[in-house]
Amino acid sequence: MKRLARLATVLATFFAFQASVAINDIFDEEGDRISGEARPLVSGALERRELIGQAVVFSLTSLLLALNVKYSTFLFMVLALLL
């Protein structure tokens, strides 16, 4: 059982990280355009709506996995996503 909890915590952290990357891409589109970085929105690989959907799915996945571990893990993931 502890192995599954560890796996769920690692996966929750991974999905929280991916959500934060997507959120950063959404809010930093203009800066990425200026610096010439090949980010999904700047390069046209993804539309803003798709990236928002991706951020929502990753966030919810992270929170659901964390909630299955412990309530404190869930609260930690909420805090991580808000920062």
N, C-alpha and C positions, 0 to 999 in steps of 0.2 A: 504493500500500500504506500509506503514511503517513496518507493521508486516512481510510482505514478504521480504522486504529489510533486516530486522534484521535476519530473518531465513536464507536468502542467505549468509549473512555475517558470521553467526555462522557455516553454512555448509562449506563455503569457508575456514574458519579457521581450521575446523576439517580436511578437505582434505589436506590442506597445512601441517598440523602437521603429518598426515599419510604419506605424500610424504617425509617429512624430516626424519621420522623414517626409511622408506625404503631406502633412500639415505644413511643414516648413516650405515645401515646394509651392504650395498654394499661396502662402503669405509672402514669399520671397521671390515671386516671379519676376518682378521688375529688376531687383538686384541681380538675379541670375541672367537676365537679358543684357544688363549693362556689362557684367563681368564676362559674358560670352560663354558661360558654362553650358554644357550640353545636358540640361535637365529636361524631364519629360514635357513640361508645359512649354518651355522655350523652344525645344526642338520640334514640337508638334506631335510627339509620339502619343500623348494623352491629352484629352480635353479637360478643362477645369472640372466639369461635372463628373467625369470618370475618376479623376483624382480625389474628389470629395467623397465619392462612393467608396473608393478604395480605403480612404482614411476612416470612414465610418465602419466598414466591415472589419478592418484590422483592430480598431478600438474595441468594438463589441466582442470580437473573438478574444482579445486579451482580457477583457473584464470577465467574460464568462468562464474562461479557464481559471483565472485567479479566484473567482468566487467558489469554484469547486475545490480549491485547496483549503483556504481558510479565509475568514472575514478580514483578518489583518492583511493578508496578501492582496485581497480585493481593494482595500483602502489604499495600500501602497501603490497599486496600479492606477487607481483613480488620481492619486497625487502625481504620479509620474506623467500621466497623460495631460494633466492640467498645467504642468510646468513646461 
